[in-house]
């Protein structure tokens, strides 16, 4: 599928359909190539809230890039449960101590079973990332 990446990146520049753009962003995310990441990051400033959220989710899923964390934090209680679930999942990849407390509070109040399960997964990921970040490395 690598041969389609340049075409998809070009579509990010020209496509106007919001849903299609979100699909392209989601497709490019697991490829984790620098050119795609650069294009996706540019959508953090999109005038479309949905595209901005999808870009933030994608960037977070790629690792420790915290460029998206503010957008994610602002959408933890999104009215669309699918987007809310995706945001909660993504925050697990880049969350910090502050977001951990927020997730724990959300877990107590959340009524939706599936969202509660995703909160638990994200809490686990954040705690695991925090414990890994604070462990001393060998030889230092």
C-alpha positions in Angstrom: 0.0 0.0 0.0 3.0 2.3 0.1 2.4 3.4 -3.5 -0.8 5.1 -2.5 0.7 7.2 0.3 1.7 10.1 -2.0 -1.7 10.2 -3.6 -3.5 10.2 -0.2 -1.2 13.0 1.1 -2.1 15.0 -2.0 -5.8 14.4 -1.3 -5.3 15.9 2.1 -4.5 19.1 0.4 -7.4 19.1 -2.1 -10.2 17.1 -0.6 -13.1 19.1 0.9 -15.3 16.3 2.2 -14.9 16.2 6.0 -15.7 12.5 6.5 -13.4 11.5 3.6 -10.5 13.6 5.1 -11.0 11.9 8.5 -10.9 8.5 6.7 -7.6 9.5 5.0 -6.1 10.7 8.3 -7.0 7.4 9.9 -5.6 5.4 7.1 -2.3 7.3 7.1 -1.8 7.0 10.9 -0.4 3.5 11.2 2.0 4.1 8.3 3.9 6.5 10.7 6.0 8.1 7.9 7.4 11.6 8.4 5.6 13.1 5.3 2.2 11.8 6.4 2.8 12.9 10.0 3.6 16.4 8.9 0.4 16.6 6.8 -1.7 15.2 9.7 -0.1 17.8 12.1 -1.2 20.6 9.8 -4.8 19.6 10.5 -4.4 20.5 14.2 -5.3 24.0 13.1 -8.2 23.0 10.9 -11.4 25.1 11.1 -13.3 21.9 11.2 -13.6 20.6 14.8 -14.1 17.0 13.6 -10.9 17.0 11.4 -8.9 18.7 14.2 -10.0 15.9 16.6 -9.2 13.1 14.2 -5.8 14.6 13.6 -5.2 14.9 17.3 -6.2 11.3 17.8 -3.9 10.1 15.1 -0.9 12.0 16.3 -1.4 10.7 19.9 -1.6 7.1 18.7 1.8 7.5 17.1 3.5 7.9 20.4 4.8 10.6 22.7 4.1 13.6 20.6 2.1 15.9 22.9 1.1 18.3 20.1 -2.4 17.0 20.3 -2.9 16.8 24.0 -4.8 20.1 24.4 -7.3 19.2 21.7 -7.8 15.8 23.2 -8.3 17.1 26.7 -10.9 19.6 25.4 -12.9 16.8 23.8 -12.9 14.2 26.6 -16.6 14.8 27.1 -17.5 15.1 23.5 -21.3 14.7 22.8 -20.7 12.1 20.1 -19.9 8.9 22.0 -17.9 7.4 19.2 -15.6 10.4 19.1 -15.5 10.5 22.9 -14.4 6.9 23.0 -11.7 7.5 20.4 -10.4 10.6 22.3 -10.2 8.6 25.5 -8.3 5.8 23.8 -5.9 8.3 22.2 -5.2 10.1 25.5 -3.9 6.8 26.9 -0.9 7.1 24.6 0.2 10.6 25.6 -1.5 11.2 28.9 0.2 12.7 31.9 -0.4 12.8 35.7 -3.0 15.6 35.3 -5.0 13.6 32.8 -4.7 10.5 34.9 -6.7 12.2 37.7 -9.3 13.4 35.1 -9.7 9.9 33.8 -10.2 8.4 37.3 -12.9 11.0 38.0 -14.5 10.3 34.6 -14.5 6.5 35.5 -16.5 7.2 38.6 -19.2 9.3 36.8 -19.4 7.6 33.4 -22.6 5.5 32.7 -21.8 4.0 29.3 -20.2 0.6 29.7 -18.0 0.8 26.6 -16.7 4.2 27.4 -16.0 3.0 31.0 -14.0 0.1 29.6 -12.0 2.5 27.4 -11.3 4.8 30.3 -9.9 1.8 32.3 -7.7 0.9 29.3 -6.4 4.5 29.1 -5.8 4.7 32.8 -3.7 1.5 32.5 -1.7 2.9 29.6 -1.1 6.2 31.2 0.0 4.6 34.5 2.3 2.2 32.6 3.8 5.1 30.6 4.4 7.1 33.7 6.0 4.3 35.5 8.2 3.5 32.5 9.2 7.2 32.2 10.3 7.4 35.8 12.3 4.2 36.0 16.1 4.8 35.9 17.8 3.4 32.8 20.7 0.9 33.1 24.1 2.5 33.5 22.9 5.9 34.5 
